[in-house]
């Protein structure tokens, strides 16, 4: 996910989350790390919330997935994260 370890994930996650919430500029790397970490925490029962997502966050899976897909369109398809951790083929928006 681009973090040095668990402690860095939590420290940087707080910093990135605060910057996004405050409407501050966020680097391509930070947008990539924020999106990837959110995707993993949402889906994974191993390292994330998984089946407990709704209980943990108060958001339903369907509402979260709708929001997450919207962010993916804006962040990934908009070119914000392209090339940060590697390259991906161009994709046309739906």
Buried (B, 14 or more C-beta within 10 A) or exposed (E): BBBEEEEEBEEBBEEBBEBEEEEEEBEBBBBBBBBBBBBBBBBEEEEBBBEEBBEEEEEEEEEBBEEBEEBBEEBBBEEBBBEBEEEEEEEEEE
